[in-house]
Amino acid sequence: MNKKLIRSLTFFAVLSAAVGFLLSGEARVFDWRLAGGLFAFALAGELIRLKIRRGRARNRQSSTT
């Protein structure tokens, strides 16, 4: 797997966990829905970015042969 993808997803996991904790409210109960939603959004963005990069590489490879 790509190290850059793993590093990026780790960063977004930590960031979404921090946001989930900070916005948990007065009860100080971790907001799993908020953190999970933010991480799902980041995961979808990274997967779309990966798909676009692979598509461009495939197009570039087919145009050179």
Buried (B, 14 or more C-beta within 10 A) or exposed (E): EEEEEEEBBEEBBEBBBEBBBEEBEEEEEEBEEBBEEBBEEBBEEBEEEBEEEEEEEEEEEEEEE
